[in-house]
């Protein structure tokens, strides 16, 4: 018998342990190379651990809910096994559990609002109710379903060939192939429709009756968000300053370049990279906003690492971080923004990509909001918020007199920690961002 020890891989420089959230294989199950064995969670992201070898799982060394150090052995696979066998050692007894509610992605740094619009996809949660009870959908299956626009009810109708009727990658690919040829499965006799809230509570309250109140448990991510927000308000003295921005030059530049950029790079050209570039320039002018607080000590950060809040399809948030933004060109920022946002939505970020931010940006305007006062993302001391760009009649001052013109105007705010940033510094910092946006070079190419 050739035994292979499966260990918890390195999950990022700041991650030293992980919690086992769900075993996908039982002792005695046959495992193929690259097949997922277990799902784990850290305080930053949720991950799947695949097997690097083929064989039979003969021993699970930890239960669901146990915390395991990075590098520790958590399972043993017999690489010589060819068939499904019954483990000869004492099996780990697992208590039956009610359907838990887990989000696709754990967040490390949270702000008050998202920077990107969520995709128009019916949200799919990790453990989804089906006609027969609770049905598991792996992140890979959910990702394919989201990309192909498969609704909850449609996904629930697919016959699974995996363990416990689970849908495998091949199952959903076969279904997509059949769907294109007009072959559709029979709908199950009972189906619980997906709701706007992807969180599912215990089986006793899964059935939602129209017109009646319902009780749902916060999922693990929403609990982290709640704790993080409350802690921030209790820690920092929040102050918010507002200013209007004439976005004429930025809007002209984007309109002139977005179609060519989309055709050349197959990526969208949004306003977000322009905001990030302006923030990085302003931070260079006012480095005392790029700080964090440790007791009575103020840590002034050399690098400008800007976090951008991204809204996920399941209505949770995650904040990927653009590191060393001050060293990037505008094209480099565009590429980084699009890459991080895309991978954030399919749970492909690593812990180091959602930690280490020194200041944050949140785009309230993505959903039509004019202005807002986001909560500071601890241990940072400032967060910039941008609202919707609206055409307005404004007064234009010229040497020859004042005139009224129609301009695209945006409200911008900066919320800062009054323990270390006073109104004078906060106001000057905000004003400098505005200056960079209003003097944006709309003749540059990208």
N, C-alpha and C positions, 0 to 999 in steps of 0.2 A: 504494500500500500504506500503510495507516494502522496504525502500530505502537503498542501500549500496553505500557508497562513495569509489570510486577508487582513490588511491593516488599514487604519484610517489615514488617508493621504493628507499631505500638507494642503491646507485650505486658505493660506494667506499668512503673511508675516505676523499679523496680530492675533491669529486664531490658534488657540492651544488645545481646544477640546470641542466635541460635537455631541449632540444628543440624537440617539436613534429614534426616529419618529415612526418608521414602519418597515417591518421585514417583508420583502416581496418573495422570499423563498423560504421553504421549511426544510428542516433536517430530512435528508433522504431524497430531496429533489435534485434532478439533473440540471446542471447549469452549463450554458454555452459561453464561450469566450465573448467578452464585451456585453454580456447580459447583466442587467441591473440586479443586485442582490438586496440592497437595502437603501432606504432613504434616510438622510440625516439632516439635522438643522444646527446652525450656529446662530449667534446673535446678529449675524450679518446676512447670510444667504442660506437657502435650502439647496441640498445637492443630492445627487444619486451616486452611489458607488458601484461601478460595474466590476465584474470578475475579469481578471487578466488571464485566466486559464479556463479550460473546460474540465468538468468533473462532476462529482456529487458532493453536495453540502452535507457534511457529517457532523458538524458541531457549530451551534450558535453560542457564543460566549457571553452575550449580553441580551437583556430584554428590551422591548420597546420602552422608551422613556429613560433608559440609562444614559448617563454621560460618559463618553469614552475619550481619553486623551488622544491627540494627534500622534500617529505612529504606533498606537496600540493594536494588538491583534484582536479582532472581534469575531472572526469566523475561520473555520478550517474546511478546506475542500480536498477531497480525495481525487487526485488527478488520474488515478488508474481506474476509477469506477466507470462502468459503461452503462449501467442501468440504474433505475431508481431503486434505492435500497432503504431499509429501515435502519436508522442509526443504532449502533450497538451500545453507545454510551448513554448515560442518563439524559434524556431530552430536557431541554429547558421548558418549564411549564409557563405558559403565558395566560394571564387573566384575560377573559373576554372583555373587549372594550366597545363602548358605544362609538358611533361614527364621530370622528374628530373633524375639526374644521381647520384646514391648513391652507395658507396662501401659497402661491407659486414662488414668491420671492420674499425673503426676509429683508428688512431695510436696516441700514446702518445709520444713515443720517437722514432726518426727516425735516421737511419744512411745511409751511402751512398749506401750500397749494401746488398743483402740478405744473410742469412746464410744457408738456406735450399733450395733445388731445388723444384720448384713448381711441383705439381702433373700434370700428363699428362691428363688434363681434359679441355674440352671446357669451357671457362669462361662464367658464367651466371650472368647478372647484375640484379639488384633488380627490375627495371622496364624495361621489355624486349619487343621490338616491335613484334607484331604478324600480321597476315594477316588482322586483323580488326582494328589495331591501336596500342595502348599501353596495354600490359598485365602484370599484377603483379604476381611475384613469391615470396612467402614467403621464409625467410631464411631456414626453415625446408625443404620445397620442394626442394630448391636449393641444400641443403646439401645431401638429398637423391639422387638427380639427379647426383651430383658429385661422390658420392660413387658408384653408379651403372653405371657410364659412359654414362649417357643419354645426347646426344648432344642437342644443341640449337634447331635445326630443329625438332628433335624428341620430345622434351619437348613441343614445340609450337603446336604439332599435338594432344596433349592429351586434351580430352574434360573435362572441369572443371565443378564441380557441386556447387562451392561456389559462393559468391556474385560476380557479374560482370564477370561470367565465370572463376573465379579464381580456380586454381587447389588446392585441399585440400590434406592432407596427405593420406586419403583413396583413392582419385583419383589416385595418383601416385603409391600407393601400388597395387591397382587393375590392373593398367596398367602393372606393372612389372610382376604380376602373369600371365596376359594374354600374355605378350611377351614371357614368358618361354614356353607357350603352342603353340606358333606360331601365335597367333592372333595379328594383327597389325592394328592400326587405319589408315583411309584414310588420306593421306597428304593434307594439306590445299592447295588451288589453288595458293596462293601467299605466299612466305616465304622469309624473309630477312636473308641471311646467317650470322652467327656469324663471326666477324672479330677478328683480333689479338688484337684490342683495344676495351675493353669492354665498353667504354664510349659512350653514345648515346646523341646526341644534341637534339635541338628542332624538332618537327615533320616536319618542313619545310626542314630540311636537314638530316632526317633519311635515306632517300633513297641514297645509295652509288652507284655511277656509275663507273664501272671498268675503269681504265685509266685516271680518272679525279681527281683533288684535292678535298679534303673534309675538312670541318670545323667541329670540335667537341668542345664542352665545357669541360673544366676540371671538373671532379666530385669533390665533397666536400673534399674527402680524398687527391686527387692530389693537390688541392689548399692548403690544410694544409701542405703537404709535401713541396711544393714550398716555402711557407711562412717560414716554419721552417728552410729550408736549407739556404735561403737568409739571414735570421736573424742570423744564426750561423756564416756565413762568415763575416757579418758586425760586429759581436760581438767579435769574437776570432781572434787572430793572429795565423793562421794555419801553423804548421811546421810538416813535415813528415820525419821520419828516417826509413831506410830499413836494413834488414839483412837476410842472407840465413840461413836455418835450415836443418840440416841433420836429416831426419825423419825415419832413419832406424829402430831404436828401437821401435818407436811408430807403424810403419807399421807392423813390425814383431808381435808385441803384438796383434794388431787388427786382423790380418789374422789368428792368432792362436785361438782367442776367439770368433770371430763374429758368426760363425755357431752355436756353442754350446749356445751362449747367445740368438740368435734368436730362437732356439728350446726351450730353457728353459723359456724365458720371452715373446716370441712372439713380440719382439721389435728389431729394428736395432741397431747395435753398430757402431756409427759413430765416426769421429775424433773430432767433436765439443766438447764433454765433456772433452776430454784430453786438448784441447786448453783452455777451461774455467778453468780447474784445474790449469794449468800452469800460467795463468794470475792471479788467486787468490793468488797463492804462491808468485809471483813476487810483487804483491801489498803489501803483508805483509812485504816484504823486503824494499819496497819504497812507504810508505804510502802517500807521498806528491803528487803522481799522482792520488790518490783517493780523489779528492777535487772538489769543485765548487766555483765559484766567485760570490760575492754579493757586487757590487760596488767596494770598496777598501778593502773589507774583504775576506779572504780565509777560506772557511769552510772545515775542514778536517774530512772526514766521518769515523766513527768507523767501520761500517759494510761495507762489500764488496758485493755490489749488481750489478751483471753483466748482462747487457742487451744484447740479441742476436737478430740480425735482421733476420726476417723470411719473405720470399717472399710468397705472397698469390696467389691463382689461378687467381685473377683478375689483377695481375701485380702491386698491391700496396704492401706496406710494413707495418709490425707491429713489435714492439720490446718488447716481453715479458721479464720480469726481473727475474733472479734467485737470490733470496734474501739470504743473509748470506751464500754466497758460500764458504767462508773460513771455515765454520763449517760442510760442507758436505763431505762425502766420495766420491770416484770416482763413485761408484754405485749409490749413492744418486744424484749426478750430472747427470748421464746418465738418471735416471728415470725422473728427473725434466725437462731436455731438451726435451725428447721425449713427455712427457705429455703436456708441454707448446706449443710445436710446433704443435702437433696434434690438440689441442683445438683452437689454433690461426687460423688454416685454416677453422674451422667451426664456427667461431665467438662465441666461448664459454668462452673467457677470461673475467674476471671482471676487472674494472678499476685499482684496487690495484695491479694487476699482470702485468700491463704495465706502472707503474710509480715507481719513487724512485730509478732508476738506478744511479750508481756512476761511471761506466766505461762501455764501450760497446765493442762487438766483431762483426765483419762482415766477412763472408766467401766468398771471391771473387772466390775461387777455385771451388765452386759448379758448376760454369758455364764455367770453363776452363780458367779463367783469371789468369795471372801469378802474377800480383801485382797491387796495386792501392792506391789512396790517398783519403780515405773517409772523409766526413765532420763530424766534431765533433757534438755530440748530446747534445745540450744545456739542462741544465746548467752544464753538465759534461765537463771535460777538456782533456779527452783522449779517443781515440778509436783505437782498434787493428784490423788489417786486415790480413787475411791469404789467400795465393794464392793457385793455383793448385799444387799438388805434382807430380813432373816429374822426371823420371830417367835421371841422367846426369853423365858424366865422371868428377870426381873431384879428386883433389890432397889430399891424405891422408898422414899426417905427423906422422912418428913413430920414436922411438929412433934409429932404425936401418936404417933410411933413408925414403925418400918420395916415395910413390907409387901412381898409378892411379887406381881408382876403380869406379864401377858404383853404385851410391847411389840414393835413392829417396830424392830429394831436393825440398824445399818449400821456397818461398819468403814470408817474414813477414814484416809488417810495423806497426808503431805506429804514429798516427797523434795526436799532442798535442797542447795545448793552450800556446803560447810563452809568454803570459802575466804572467803566474805563473810557467810554466815548461820550463826550459832552455834545450839546447841541451845536456848538460852533464847528467842531470837527465833523460831526455827522452831516451837517448842512453843507459844508464845503465839499465833502466827499460826494454827496449827491449832486451838487451843482457841477462838479467836474465831470461826472458821468454824462450829464445832460449836455455839457459843452462838447464832449467827444462825439455824441450822437448828432448834434445839430451841425457840427462842422465836418461830418463824415464825408470822405472823398468819394463822390458818386461817379467819378470818372474811372476809378480803378477797375481792373478786370480780375476775374477769379477763374 
